[in-house]
Amino acid sequence: MANSKKLSELAAIEGAQAQSLTRVVQDLERQGRVTRRRSSDKRCQDIQVTKTGE
């Protein structure tokens, strides 16, 4: 995914645990502001901002 970040990277930027951002990312996804996809290694998720979320 172009310009995507792993949930763990976003957590590090925010100074939080990845688990605590899960609910926030779920809400953003429901609002159409981000998309989530399983990463190629299937151990984490890639998050990408959509046009609506820009």
N, C-alpha and C positions, 0 to 999 in steps of 0.2 A: 504494500500500500504506500503510495507516495505521500510524503509529509505526515506520516502517522507517528504516533508515540505509543510505547508500551505503557500499560497502566502503572507499572513500577517506575517508569521514567517520570510520568506525571506526578506520582506521589512524591518522588524525590524533589521535584521542582517546588511542590507545595509544602514540603517538610512534613508529610503525613505518611501513614502506612497505606499500602495499596488497598487493603481490606476496607479502610474507612472511606475510600473514594468510590468504591463499587456502587453504592446506592446513588451517589451524585451522578455518576456516569450513566447508570440505568435511567435516571430521570431525564438526563440530557438526550439520551437515545430515544426515549418515548416522545420527547418534544421535537425530534427530528434535527437536533443540533449537532449530534455526533453519530458516527457508525462504529460498531465494535465487530471485530472479526478475530477468530482464533488465529494466532500467529503460525507461521510455517512450521515451527517446531512443536506446536500444539501445547506448549507449557504456559503460555500467557496470551493476552489479548492485545491487538493493535487497535488504537483509538484514532479516529480521524474526524476533524471538524467538517461539517457539511456546509453548503452555501448558506443555509438557514442559520447556522451557528456562527457565521463570520461576523 
